[in-house]
Structure formats: C-alpha cells, structure tokens
Amino acid sequence: MVATDGSDLAGPTVARAARLAVREDADLVIVCAYAEPSGRTDERTAATLGGGSRYARVFGRDAADVALAAGEAVAREEGATVAAALAVDGDPATAVLRVAAEREARLIVVGAPPERSMADLLAGTVATEVSRRATCDVLVVRPSA
C-alpha cells in the first residue's frame, strides 16, 4: 500500500511502491487522504502551510482524485497492478492506517519531506505517525539529493 498526496515527492514514492509490488508479485493499493475545507480557517491553513505537500493535507475530493490518477499512472508505468485507488476523507495518518488494516497490508510506503521544519518537530509528519502506529512494515521514501 502507498500513500499519495499529489506533491512532488508523491511520484517517486508511488514509483518505489510499484516496483516493490512488481518484484513481490503483489497488488498495489493507493490511498489519498483529503479534507473538505470547512471555511476560511482551512483555506488560510492551506495557504500558510502550502497545501498538502509537507503535511499530506489534500484539500477537497477533486484534488484527491487528481492525486490518485497521477499515482495510478506512475504505478502502471512501473508495471504494477493497482487493486484500488482510494480517496479517504480524514486525517492522513489515521486514514492510511485504517486502510492498511482493512486491506491487511504487508507494507505501507510513505514519503517524507527532505527538511524538518519547526512545525514538523512539534507536530510530527504523516510518515512519523504511520511509522509509530503501523502494525506492518513501513518504508519511508526520502527524495534523492
């Protein structure tokens, strides 16, 4: 299973998961968690934090569908069989972990931002939270230098 948010890191993360799925003769599940903006506070937060790139926050179902379509294209280019591409409303780490449990995932692949900001240190990242709480193996993909 791989998490995507449509950021620049998403493509390499999905590609890595797809290559592993091909090598292991496994189907790939792609998950994108999203949140529907509920008003000015969410819009301001998206603008301040840069949307979803660092925090895996995808605002709106349409953006999630775009991220999933891009992820599916990357996975298929790598030769993987995509069993499901799921848009899940909710907190990214919680959504990824819930789908992993439901699908009995053997591996979760997540991307991690290259730099750690003060916000990352205080709140953590999706990769950190998934790594802490997962009941299966987790591969954290870092962007190449």
Number of C-alpha atoms within 10 A of each C-alpha: 28 27 30 29 32 23 17 13 21 26 21 18 25 28 22 20 27 31 18 18 22 16 11 9 11 16 15 24 24 27 25 29 27 25 18 14 16 10 8 9 10 15 15 13 12 18 11 9 14 12 19 18 19 23 21 26 24 29 21 16 18 13 18 25 19 14 24 25 15 17 29 24 16 20 26 14 12 18 15 23 17 19 12 14 20 16 21 19 17 16 15 27 21 17 20 27 21 14 17 21 14 9 11 12 17 13 18 24 24 28 28 21 20 13 9 12 12 9 12 15 9 8 12 14 21 24 23 15 15 24 20 10 12 18 16 15 13 19 17 17 20 15 14 7 4
